[in-house]
Amino acid sequence: MDPQLTSLIVPTEEVMQIEECLMHLVEDTGGSHALLLDKSGQVITSQGDGNQDITALGALIAGTFASSREVAKLLREKDFRMLFQQGVRENIFIALIEEQWILCIIFNKGTHIGLVKVLTKKATDELASVLDRVRHQHKQRDEVLGSSFRTSMEDTIDLLFRD
Amino acid sequence: MALINVAAREIHCKVVYYGPGMGGKTSNLQHIHNRAPDGTKKGKLLSIETETERTLFFDFLPLDLGKVRGFDTHFHLYTVPGQGLYDRTRVAVLNGADGVVFVADSQVQKLQENLASLKELAMNITRQNKKFQDFPVVLQYNKRDIQPVYEEQVLPDGTRRRRQVAGALPVAVLDKYINPKMQWQRFEAVAMRGDGVFETLRAISKLVISKL
């Protein structure tokens, strides 16, 4: 992907495919929640019945992943592609998708980690092909937002952010 | 990289406050959090800090600007830990940023730290395979309220010279060293009391939106 590209546009059809994939992952593993994040920490979409602060969760999980990547570099490892965080009640399994997205599943002690690993691998493969389509179909901003979006946004920012 | 979710009609942008330690990055976010304007929806200010309240990993503040042309626009504001020790953590937080506010400490004794931090920022952006000269950056000269202190020196030839030993450097001097080509918009601020905080946020928000 062009590193100078400043935005990633995820079309409706792809978002629906991601939601379906996350829903299957939650159902098949018996997990409580699955999230797909961009590596910058923004939540693309989530599925499940958790009542957590998803935005904060996304920022923290992406931070953990980015931090582990720096640890990997210090150990001359390319990446840690999977992370597992184990609590008394809740566990989190996190997997990287093509250096761009992060898949995260939250599950409790009733679910076996082996099952989560296998099904997450299947889901990451599916999501990697969705990401590939998103990258290749990259639409122009104006096509999605409309040509007057920027002016409207600037007016809104002027109105809101006054000292 | 900003994220545009067409199905949910959402836009997400990431702005990182970068700069030397104790420069006022967290104070910027605290003021934005305390005085979030009507019409915006703020989330919880999340801080991961040391026992002495220095930033350990990052501060995070989600700010929802409401609907614009049918799209909900969310700005995610982060700070990096400024202390030298945490250089790798700064790389991690900077990952995927759409714009940076560089918070410079105006004090004379902090000039070298400002320059070192700016150099490090340029290196970290370049490592993300982005061109630093094209990357959205806004400068904030913070702590403008600290009065300058001068000392008179007698040079070997007997002439007397006044030298600034403490307090905020004049803006022209900061420009000369930090922004010599005047390529970045810069704002004077006293973040602790909120002066210049929203002005800076307004500039970086517009810059990021212009690059979408």
Interface residues (C-beta under 8 A of the other chain):
Chain A: P3 Q4 L5 T6 S7 L8 I9 V10 P11 T12 V15 M16 D38 K39 S40 G41 Q42 I44 T45 D53 T55 A56 A59 L60 A62 G63 A66 S67 R69 E70 L74 R141 V144 L145 G146 S148 F149 R150 S152 M153 E154 T156 I157 D158 L159 L160 F161 R162 D163
Chain B: M1 A2 L3 I4 N5 V6 A7 A8 I11 H12 K14 P37 G39 T40 G43 K44 L46 F57 F58 F60 P62 L65 G66 V68 R69 F71 T73 H74 H76 Y78 R88 T89 V91 A92 V93 N95 G96 A97 D98 Q128 N129 K130 K131 D134 G194 D195 G196 V197 F198 E199 L201 R202 S205 K206 I209 S210 K211 L212
